[in-house]
Amino acid sequence: MATDPLGAQYWPDVDGSRTLVVPVGSIEQHGPHLPLDTDTRIADAVARTIPDAVVAPAIAYGASGEHEGFPGTVSIGAAALESVLVEYGRSACRWAERVVFVNGHGGNGPTVRSAVLLLRYEGRDVVWFPCAIPGADAHAGRTETSLLLHLSPEVVDMTKAQVGNVTDIATLLPALRDGGLAPITANGVLGDPTGADSEEGRRVFEHLRARAADAVRRWTPSEHGVIA
């Protein structure tokens, strides 16, 4: 398992030979039943399971402009997020041998990739791992709800869970890019969370945990700087 969180350590005790793992999340609506920090919770939970690593405090704000039609969402945008990640990587690599950003919000993906590619171009051993789940529904549906029921059941209010827009995400993407989520889902959900359960969430998380551990162990970044 990962070591104590970086923020709780004293500088003489920090082992720079270990991998620094940085969760990257968001503060954005996740339907009426999940908290705004859902993506950050998932990224942080995955990061904490990576063996022989130091886990940094999460970068909790991301590029979530598509969710700004819903109160509570706070997006810093792609440009600001890229600047944060680049400067973070430059600073951390002064003492850490290598860094992996664990991304919990799909909308951050292109920005995380861009930042990592620049850092790698500059000669820094920085990669990223996406918390992507094959076959998952798009947002605040069964998959994310099951994960939160496993990781943080106390923050999930299943009495408020509602079916959202269940149209395939590939079909929705043009409208999503043009106007964000609000015009295509009144409750902010893409999928159906009503059948979610913690056991399914445990299985999904175990898959994520195993993938992340194996990816970090192998450390074979793609041309996009991703390990998976």
JOMO-V777791 format. One record per pair of residues at least 24 apart in sequence whose ideal C-beta (glycine too) atoms are under 7 Angstrom apart, sorted by the first residue. I is the first residue (numbers start at 1). J is the second residue. Records with the same first field share a line. If there is no record, write none. Layout:
I->J  J
//
This chain:
1->49  51
2->47  48  49  50  53  55
3->53  54
5->55  57
6->54  55  56  57
7->57
14->54
15->54
16->95  96  97
17->97
18->52  53  54
19->52  53  98  100  216
20->54  56  92  96  99
21->47  50  53  54  55  56  100  102
22->56  59  88  99  101  102
23->47  58  102  104
24->59  62  101  102  103  104  108  112
25->58  60  62  104  105
26->61  62  64  105  108
27->60  61  73  74
28->64  67  73
29->67  70  72  73  188
30->140  144  188
31->140  162  164  187  188  189  193
32->160  162  187
33->145  156  157  158  160  161  193
34->140  144  145  148  156
35->155
36->72
38->144  148
39->104  105
40->104
41->148  151  152
42->104  131  147  151
43->102  103  104  131
45->151
46->102  131  208  209  212
47->102
49->209  212  213
50->212  213  216
51->213
59->84
62->105  107  108
63->107  108  111
64->105  107
65->180
66->107  176  180  181
67->180  181
68->180
69->180  181  182
70->182  188
78->111
81->108  111
82->111  114  115
85->112  115
86->115  118  119
89->115  119  124  126
93->124  126
97->125
98->125
99->126
100->127  128  129  216  227
101->128
102->129  131  212
103->128  129  130  131
104->131
113->224  225  226
116->225
117->224  225
120->225
127->221  225  226  227
128->225  226
129->212  215  227  228
130->226  228
131->208
133->204  208
137->190  191
138->169  190  191
139->189  190  191
140->164  188  189  190  191  193
141->189  190  191  192  193
142->191  192  193  195  196
143->204
145->193  196
146->196  197  198  200  201  204
147->201  204  205
148->201
149->196  197  198  201
150->198  201  202  205
151->205
153->198
161->193  194
162->187  189
163->192  194
164->189  190  191
165->190
166->191  192
//
